[in-house]
Amino acid sequence: MFDELREVVKEFLKRLCSSRLFALAVIFTIMYAGLISKLFNLQIIQGNDYQESYMQRTEKTVTTPGTRGNIYDRNGKLLAYNELSYSVTLQDLGDYPKPADRNAMIYRLVSILERRGEKVEGKLEIAMDENGQMYFTTSSNAAKKRFLLNFYGISAEKLDDASGRYRSDITAREAFELKKSSGRDGYNLNEMKDENGNPLELSDQTALDMINIIYTMKLTEFQKYETTTVATNVSQETMTEINENAADLKGVSVEESYIRVYNDSLYFAPIIGYTGKVQEDQVDSLNEQWREEENQKGNSKTNEDEKYDLNDVVGRIGIEKSMELDLQGEKGYTKMYVDNMGRPREIIEQQDARAGNDVYLTIDRDLQIATYKLMEQQLAGIITKFLVNEDVDPASVKDGSKKPIPVKNAYYQLINNNVLSLEAMSAPDASAVEKQIYSTYTSSRDRILTDIKNELLSSHASAMNDLPEDMKSYMNYIYSFLASEDTGIVKRDKIDTGSQEYLAWKEGTISLRDYIYSGIAGSWVDTTKLDSSSKYSNADDIYNQLVDYIISSLEDDGSFTKRMFRYLINDNVITGSQLCLALFDQGVLEPDPAAQAALAGGDSVYTFNFIKKKISNLELTPAQLALDPCTAGCVVTDVRTGEVLALVSYPSYDNNKMSGSVDANYFAKLQNDMSNPLYNNATQAIKAPGSTFKPITAVAALEEGVISLSDTIECTGVYELANPPISCWIAPGRHGVEDIVAGIQNSCNVVFAELGHRLSLTEDGTYSPEKGLAAIRKYASMFGLDHTSGIELPETEPHLTTEDPERSAMGQGTNSYSNVQLSRYIAAVANRGTVFELSLLDKLTDSDGNLIEDYTPKVSSQIDAKTSTWDAVQSGIRRVITDGSAKKTFADYPVEVAGKTGTAQEDRSRANHAFFVSFAPYSNPEIAVTVNIPYGYAGTNAAALGKQVYEYYYGYTSFEQIMGSGASSVSGESSGD
């Protein structure tokens, strides 16, 4: 048996070895043995080493921002600096590949932030107000368009394409709902579920915050490991809760950062501006500016080199913007290898961040603040001077220096300018007075809307001119509403302006009802906006639907609500005493039991005196009431150097609330404020300069030889050679015979109209208005009025006159200049011909205080006029102070001031504009002070403010005295200009 078995095995082996399969089996056996050996070596023996090597092949660069440079005044007082804070950031590390998981994590994060009172930040330009209404936070239509392109993720040509998918007229609410949805453009927030699998109902605010975060992250999703800042300056409690929930918040970190802080923000915001997240369209231009500047310094930079990215905070306006490249610190960076969880494994290269440079301004901090307070006090003084306890139409008073301010206008402004909150009045915990006001309003609203509907539906609707004042106002509002860009029902561009109906509408002899019917027939009423269910509706059906739409819209229209309050207050349906009591209930005024008890009596005389006193004490400011006047500008310039010592705009705002991440509700409040605090009245408000321009005409006339120092002109009160004739301000009186110095002193319109006329005469005596205008423009340009002043802020372009040489010579025509431009001109008068490019910059240092650059204002031009010309012009404007329109204002004044007042009327229904240009001391000029008060009644009011600025500058009034004072005393006299 054994031998047989051995023979069988031998035969088997013989056959096996001779088979080709055996060779293959041996080969595969060896291969598998080698593979197993290799795997054992890789995974067991050297597994850790290879794992480390694999995980370190992802390179990451982490940047750390450089600290932004500080801003100081000329004396080294700190105005803007950085304060350490903590920010919540979010980084997509791939932990949440599914949108549902991502949304759940972001919901947990937002819930923590909202619970702790933190504000979610991002680049979504949609916000929600206190009433739950959503709105776009973009500052212009162009900015809104840029946002929508990013919002849709499209190129410009696709916006408003035929598909209708990418609408530019989308509302903020519609945009919100689009991103909330689960469509192809949405973030699937409406599909979220709670821990038990039930649908999760998100509040609008929570959903908006989540959309903001996701939208901002998607802007940089192509950049791996890019972090998104979700909230800044968070509390210690927020930090702790986020860290405790780190396991459920993967990619969320709390990092050190800095917030920009502004001292004395109210006084310096128009100059310094604020910082904010860089806009997407700014990044390329900033990098290009930086590369150009670096290349000019000899630091070679290519197009690949970049200083800015989408997470950077940059200057948005003001000095923060104009000095951005100097203030912005240099970023530090760390290059490292990270594992697949983003954890650092090895540092490759590292460079520390560097602080930005410090900017010193020419502005004197105390002078700036004192001037702002003096300006507010002067405005309050003007208001209280002209406030009357009467029902009088200011338009009925022709003299623009004597327009009364009915006290009911002040009561109305408490509602109209949002000093009082209607939302608070409707709240369950509102006071009895608030509930009374709101109840009166709602019942009146129902009645008014019923009356409007009846009038619109009446087959015998009254013509506009036949309506009561309030109903006529409501009808005009309805028409403006229908024709507005947002509503778009009335197409103004399609109206036949030659039709009888249009002409009747302009004359007020047709009703709104009949006019709209003509629009339906004429196809300039867009009926598609009404969503008519009947394709073949007739005119009556369409009109009835339109009326329903109007009434429905007016019910929740805040602007129309305010218009109703106008007439409810006028008619004493809602009283001034009720509104003043509400000021206490809403915390606008500090409690005063005695005053509140007296107001409760409803006495109109007491209420008038009460609000007048509150305005006088500045407990209610001109900015809050937004009456005429409520704005002003003042510039103080060193006439020897061109440095600006103070540049003040009233009113102002708190730029701390705008820095880093704009408080959307605060920004919306500023935008809706009728006193326009975001507008710089020293650099952007351009007006006809009035008589402040006359010294330029005097220089032109003397230098062109159309008058000599010994020549005289007789003022008869009216200049007959102009068409129409020009009345002197003294008419029906007359100045009589005057030389040019007396003409400046008396600000005589006849003298300067005659000078404008003479400048228009050719050598043969032919009258050529073009020649006169060319001469006036030439000399205005010599004084720098043909271009902006040179300061490092946005500034409205000046406008040289283009018509009527006689009136242009008086500062009228189409002359139009800003305060800071007039400041440069009068400084050139003071220093006898040196025209500076004004500047706000004193010096630039590094963070250690080492001087980098000492700024010196450049000389724009030098006016080569005769000494006798300067003597005459300076003498004339000095005599304005000693013997002219400002004599009473500056009586017994210790400082030798030379100045020129100006009064200009722009709107006959409103008060005059007030101007004052000046310099001091007369014998050795040091500073120029210019003041503009839109609707400030008379130039003497501007001169009075200028006087107070000089008093402070030369030490006759202390800083403490100014800060503790109330409204200034105003004479109310008309100035002779």
Secondary structure in CASP SS format (residue, H / E / C, confidence):
PFRMAT SS
TARGET T0000
AUTHOR 0000-0000-0000
METHOD secondary structure of the structure
MODEL  1
M C 1.00
F H 1.00
D H 1.00
E H 1.00
L H 1.00
R H 1.00
E H 1.00
V H 1.00
V H 1.00
K H 1.00
E H 1.00
F H 1.00
L H 1.00
K H 1.00
R H 1.00
L H 1.00
C H 1.00
S H 1.00
S C 1.00
R H 1.00
L H 1.00
F H 1.00
A H 1.00
L H 1.00
A H 1.00
V H 1.00
I H 1.00
F H 1.00
T H 1.00
I H 1.00
M H 1.00
Y H 1.00
A H 1.00
G H 1.00
L H 1.00
I H 1.00
S H 1.00
K H 1.00
L H 1.00
F H 1.00
N H 1.00
L H 1.00
Q H 1.00
I H 1.00
I H 1.00
Q C 1.00
G H 1.00
N H 1.00
D H 1.00
Y H 1.00
Q H 1.00
E H 1.00
S H 1.00
Y H 1.00
M H 1.00
Q C 1.00
R C 1.00
T E 1.00
E E 1.00
K E 1.00
T E 1.00
V E 1.00
T E 1.00
T E 1.00
P C 1.00
G C 1.00
T C 1.00
R C 1.00
G C 1.00
N C 1.00
I E 1.00
Y E 1.00
D C 1.00
R C 1.00
N C 1.00
G C 1.00
K C 1.00
L E 1.00
L E 1.00
A E 1.00
Y E 1.00
N E 1.00
E E 1.00
L E 1.00
S E 1.00
Y E 1.00
S E 1.00
V E 1.00
T E 1.00
L E 1.00
Q E 1.00
D C 1.00
L C 1.00
G C 1.00
D C 1.00
Y C 1.00
P C 1.00
K C 1.00
P H 1.00
A H 1.00
D H 1.00
R H 1.00
N H 1.00
A H 1.00
M H 1.00
I H 1.00
Y H 1.00
R H 1.00
L H 1.00
V H 1.00
S H 1.00
I H 1.00
L H 1.00
E H 1.00
R H 1.00
R C 1.00
G C 1.00
E C 1.00
K C 1.00
V C 1.00
E C 1.00
G C 1.00
K C 1.00
L C 1.00
E C 1.00
I E 1.00
A E 1.00
M E 1.00
D C 1.00
E C 1.00
N C 1.00
G C 1.00
Q C 1.00
M E 1.00
Y E 1.00
F E 1.00
T C 1.00
T C 1.00
S C 1.00
S C 1.00
N H 1.00
A H 1.00
A H 1.00
K H 1.00
K H 1.00
R H 1.00
F H 1.00
L H 1.00
L H 1.00
N H 1.00
F H 1.00
Y H 1.00
G C 1.00
I C 1.00
S C 1.00
A H 1.00
E H 1.00
K H 1.00
L C 1.00
D C 1.00
D C 1.00
A C 1.00
S C 1.00
G C 1.00
R C 1.00
Y C 1.00
R C 1.00
S C 1.00
D C 1.00
I C 1.00
T C 1.00
A H 1.00
R H 1.00
E H 1.00
A H 1.00
F H 1.00
E H 1.00
L H 1.00
K H 1.00
K H 1.00
S C 1.00
S C 1.00
G C 1.00
R C 1.00
D C 1.00
G C 1.00
Y C 1.00
N C 1.00
L H 1.00
N H 1.00
E H 1.00
M C 1.00
K E 1.00
D C 1.00
E C 1.00
N C 1.00
G C 1.00
N C 1.00
P E 1.00
L C 1.00
E C 1.00
L C 1.00
S C 1.00
D H 1.00
Q H 1.00
T H 1.00
A H 1.00
L H 1.00
D H 1.00
M H 1.00
I H 1.00
N H 1.00
I H 1.00
I H 1.00
Y H 1.00
T H 1.00
M H 1.00
K H 1.00
L H 1.00
T C 1.00
E C 1.00
F C 1.00
Q C 1.00
K C 1.00
Y C 1.00
E C 1.00
T E 1.00
T E 1.00
T E 1.00
V E 1.00
A E 1.00
T C 1.00
N C 1.00
V C 1.00
S C 1.00
Q H 1.00
E H 1.00
T H 1.00
M H 1.00
T H 1.00
E H 1.00
I H 1.00
N H 1.00
E H 1.00
N C 1.00
A H 1.00
A H 1.00
D H 1.00
L C 1.00
K C 1.00
G C 1.00
V E 1.00
S E 1.00
V E 1.00
E E 1.00
E E 1.00
S E 1.00
Y E 1.00
I E 1.00
R E 1.00
V E 1.00
Y E 1.00
N C 1.00
D C 1.00
S H 1.00
L H 1.00
Y H 1.00
F H 1.00
A H 1.00
P H 1.00
I H 1.00
I H 1.00
G C 1.00
Y E 1.00
T E 1.00
G E 1.00
K E 1.00
V C 1.00
Q C 1.00
E H 1.00
D H 1.00
Q H 1.00
V H 1.00
D H 1.00
S H 1.00
L H 1.00
N H 1.00
E H 1.00
Q H 1.00
W H 1.00
R H 1.00
E H 1.00
E H 1.00
E H 1.00
N H 1.00
Q H 1.00
K C 1.00
G C 1.00
N C 1.00
S C 1.00
K C 1.00
T C 1.00
N C 1.00
E C 1.00
D C 1.00
E C 1.00
K C 1.00
Y C 1.00
D C 1.00
L C 1.00
N C 1.00
D C 1.00
V E 1.00
V E 1.00
G E 1.00
R E 1.00
I E 1.00
G H 1.00
I H 1.00
E H 1.00
K H 1.00
S H 1.00
M C 1.00
E H 1.00
L H 1.00
D H 1.00
L H 1.00
Q C 1.00
G C 1.00
E E 1.00
K C 1.00
G E 1.00
Y E 1.00
T E 1.00
K E 1.00
M E 1.00
Y E 1.00
V E 1.00
D C 1.00
N C 1.00
M C 1.00
G C 1.00
R C 1.00
P E 1.00
R E 1.00
E E 1.00
I E 1.00
I E 1.00
E E 1.00
Q E 1.00
Q E 1.00
D C 1.00
A C 1.00
R E 1.00
A C 1.00
G C 1.00
N C 1.00
D E 1.00
V E 1.00
Y E 1.00
L E 1.00
T C 1.00
I C 1.00
D C 1.00
R H 1.00
D H 1.00
L H 1.00
Q H 1.00
I H 1.00
A H 1.00
T H 1.00
Y H 1.00
K H 1.00
L H 1.00
M H 1.00
E H 1.00
Q H 1.00
Q H 1.00
L H 1.00
A H 1.00
G H 1.00
I H 1.00
I H 1.00
T H 1.00
K H 1.00
F H 1.00
L E 1.00
V E 1.00
N C 1.00
E C 1.00
D C 1.00
V C 1.00
D C 1.00
P H 1.00
A H 1.00
S H 1.00
V C 1.00
K C 1.00
D C 1.00
G C 1.00
S C 1.00
K C 1.00
K C 1.00
P C 1.00
I E 1.00
P E 1.00
V H 1.00
K H 1.00
N H 1.00
A H 1.00
Y H 1.00
Y H 1.00
Q H 1.00
L H 1.00
I H 1.00
N H 1.00
N C 1.00
N C 1.00
V C 1.00
L C 1.00
S C 1.00
L H 1.00
E H 1.00
A H 1.00
M H 1.00
S C 1.00
A C 1.00
P C 1.00
D C 1.00
A C 1.00
S C 1.00
A H 1.00
V H 1.00
E H 1.00
K H 1.00
Q H 1.00
I H 1.00
Y H 1.00
S H 1.00
T H 1.00
Y H 1.00
T H 1.00
S H 1.00
S H 1.00
R H 1.00
D H 1.00
R H 1.00
I H 1.00
L H 1.00
T H 1.00
D H 1.00
I H 1.00
K H 1.00
N H 1.00
E H 1.00
L H 1.00
L H 1.00
S C 1.00
S C 1.00
H C 1.00
A C 1.00
S C 1.00
A C 1.00
M H 1.00
N H 1.00
D H 1.00
L C 1.00
P C 1.00
E H 1.00
D H 1.00
M H 1.00
K H 1.00
S H 1.00
Y H 1.00
M H 1.00
N H 1.00
Y H 1.00
I H 1.00
Y H 1.00
S H 1.00
F H 1.00
L H 1.00
A C 1.00
S C 1.00
E C 1.00
D C 1.00
T C 1.00
G C 1.00
I C 1.00
V E 1.00
K C 1.00
R H 1.00
D H 1.00
K H 1.00
I C 1.00
D C 1.00
T C 1.00
G C 1.00
S C 1.00
Q H 1.00
E H 1.00
Y H 1.00
L H 1.00
A H 1.00
W H 1.00
K H 1.00
E H 1.00
G C 1.00
T C 1.00
I C 1.00
S C 1.00
L H 1.00
R H 1.00
D H 1.00
Y H 1.00
I H 1.00
Y H 1.00
S H 1.00
G H 1.00
I H 1.00
A H 1.00
G H 1.00
S C 1.00
W C 1.00
V E 1.00
D C 1.00
T H 1.00
T H 1.00
K H 1.00
L H 1.00
D C 1.00
S C 1.00
S C 1.00
S C 1.00
K C 1.00
Y C 1.00
S C 1.00
N C 1.00
A H 1.00
D H 1.00
D H 1.00
I H 1.00
Y H 1.00
N H 1.00
Q H 1.00
L H 1.00
V H 1.00
D H 1.00
Y H 1.00
I H 1.00
I H 1.00
S H 1.00
S H 1.00
L H 1.00
E H 1.00
D C 1.00
D C 1.00
G H 1.00
S H 1.00
F H 1.00
T H 1.00
K H 1.00
R H 1.00
M H 1.00
F H 1.00
R H 1.00
Y H 1.00
L H 1.00
I H 1.00
N H 1.00
D C 1.00
N C 1.00
V C 1.00
I C 1.00
T C 1.00
G H 1.00
S H 1.00
Q H 1.00
L H 1.00
C H 1.00
L H 1.00
A H 1.00
L H 1.00
F H 1.00
D H 1.00
Q C 1.00
G C 1.00
V C 1.00
L C 1.00
E C 1.00
P C 1.00
D C 1.00
P H 1.00
A H 1.00
A H 1.00
Q H 1.00
A H 1.00
A H 1.00
L H 1.00
A H 1.00
G C 1.00
G C 1.00
D C 1.00
S H 1.00
V H 1.00
Y H 1.00
T H 1.00
F H 1.00
N H 1.00
F H 1.00
I H 1.00
K H 1.00
K H 1.00
K H 1.00
I H 1.00
S H 1.00
N C 1.00
L C 1.00
E C 1.00
L C 1.00
T C 1.00
P H 1.00
A H 1.00
Q H 1.00
L H 1.00
A C 1.00
L C 1.00
D C 1.00
P C 1.00
C C 1.00
T C 1.00
A E 1.00
G E 1.00
C E 1.00
V E 1.00
V E 1.00
T E 1.00
D E 1.00
V C 1.00
R C 1.00
T C 1.00
G C 1.00
E E 1.00
V E 1.00
L E 1.00
A E 1.00
L E 1.00
V E 1.00
S E 1.00
Y E 1.00
P C 1.00
S C 1.00
Y C 1.00
D C 1.00
N H 1.00
N H 1.00
K H 1.00
M C 1.00
S C 1.00
G E 1.00
S C 1.00
V C 1.00
D C 1.00
A H 1.00
N H 1.00
Y H 1.00
F H 1.00
A H 1.00
K H 1.00
L H 1.00
Q H 1.00
N H 1.00
D C 1.00
M C 1.00
S C 1.00
N C 1.00
P C 1.00
L C 1.00
Y C 1.00
N C 1.00
N C 1.00
A C 1.00
T C 1.00
Q C 1.00
A C 1.00
I C 1.00
K E 1.00
A C 1.00
P C 1.00
G H 1.00
S H 1.00
T H 1.00
F H 1.00
K H 1.00
P H 1.00
I H 1.00
T H 1.00
A H 1.00
V H 1.00
A H 1.00
A H 1.00
L H 1.00
E H 1.00
E H 1.00
G C 1.00
V C 1.00
I C 1.00
S C 1.00
L C 1.00
S C 1.00
D C 1.00
T C 1.00
I E 1.00
E E 1.00
C E 1.00
T C 1.00
G C 1.00
V E 1.00
Y E 1.00
E C 1.00
L C 1.00
A C 1.00
N C 1.00
P C 1.00
P C 1.00
I E 1.00
S E 1.00
C C 1.00
W C 1.00
I C 1.00
A C 1.00
P C 1.00
G C 1.00
R C 1.00
H C 1.00
G E 1.00
V E 1.00
E E 1.00
D C 1.00
I H 1.00
V H 1.00
A H 1.00
G H 1.00
I H 1.00
Q H 1.00
N H 1.00
S C 1.00
C C 1.00
N H 1.00
V H 1.00
V H 1.00
F H 1.00
A H 1.00
E H 1.00
L H 1.00
G H 1.00
H H 1.00
R H 1.00
L H 1.00
S C 1.00
L E 1.00
T C 1.00
E C 1.00
D C 1.00
G C 1.00
T C 1.00
Y E 1.00
S C 1.00
P H 1.00
E H 1.00
K H 1.00
G H 1.00
L H 1.00
A H 1.00
A H 1.00
I H 1.00
R H 1.00
K H 1.00
Y H 1.00
A H 1.00
S H 1.00
M H 1.00
F C 1.00
G C 1.00
L C 1.00
D C 1.00
H C 1.00
T C 1.00
S C 1.00
G C 1.00
I C 1.00
E C 1.00
L C 1.00
P C 1.00
E C 1.00
T C 1.00
E C 1.00
P C 1.00
H E 1.00
L C 1.00
T C 1.00
T C 1.00
E C 1.00
D C 1.00
P H 1.00
E H 1.00
R H 1.00
S H 1.00
A C 1.00
M C 1.00
G C 1.00
Q C 1.00
G C 1.00
T C 1.00
N C 1.00
S E 1.00
Y E 1.00
S C 1.00
N H 1.00
V H 1.00
Q H 1.00
L H 1.00
S H 1.00
R H 1.00
Y H 1.00
I H 1.00
A H 1.00
A H 1.00
V H 1.00
A H 1.00
N C 1.00
R C 1.00
G C 1.00
T E 1.00
V E 1.00
F E 1.00
E C 1.00
L C 1.00
S E 1.00
L C 1.00
L E 1.00
D E 1.00
K E 1.00
L E 1.00
T E 1.00
D C 1.00
S C 1.00
D C 1.00
G C 1.00
N C 1.00
L E 1.00
I E 1.00
E E 1.00
D E 1.00
Y C 1.00
T C 1.00
P C 1.00
K C 1.00
V E 1.00
S E 1.00
S E 1.00
Q E 1.00
I C 1.00
D C 1.00
A C 1.00
K C 1.00
T H 1.00
S H 1.00
T H 1.00
W H 1.00
D H 1.00
A H 1.00
V H 1.00
Q H 1.00
S H 1.00
G H 1.00
I H 1.00
R H 1.00
R H 1.00
V H 1.00
I H 1.00
T H 1.00
D H 1.00
G C 1.00
S C 1.00
A C 1.00
K C 1.00
K C 1.00
T C 1.00
F C 1.00
A C 1.00
D C 1.00
Y C 1.00
P C 1.00
V C 1.00
E C 1.00
V C 1.00
A E 1.00
G E 1.00
K E 1.00
T E 1.00
G E 1.00
T E 1.00
A E 1.00
Q C 1.00
E C 1.00
D C 1.00
R C 1.00
S C 1.00
R C 1.00
A C 1.00
N C 1.00
H E 1.00
A E 1.00
F E 1.00
F E 1.00
V E 1.00
S E 1.00
F E 1.00
A E 1.00
P C 1.00
Y C 1.00
S C 1.00
N C 1.00
P C 1.00
E C 1.00
I E 1.00
A E 1.00
V E 1.00
T E 1.00
V E 1.00
N E 1.00
I E 1.00
P C 1.00
Y C 1.00
G C 1.00
Y C 1.00
A C 1.00
G H 1.00
T H 1.00
N H 1.00
A H 1.00
A H 1.00
A H 1.00
L H 1.00
G H 1.00
K H 1.00
Q H 1.00
V H 1.00
Y H 1.00
E H 1.00
Y H 1.00
Y H 1.00
Y C 1.00
G C 1.00
Y C 1.00
T C 1.00
S C 1.00
F H 1.00
E H 1.00
Q H 1.00
I H 1.00
M H 1.00
G C 1.00
S C 1.00
G C 1.00
A C 1.00
S C 1.00
S C 1.00
V C 1.00
S C 1.00
G C 1.00
E C 1.00
S C 1.00
S C 1.00
G C 1.00
D C 1.00
END
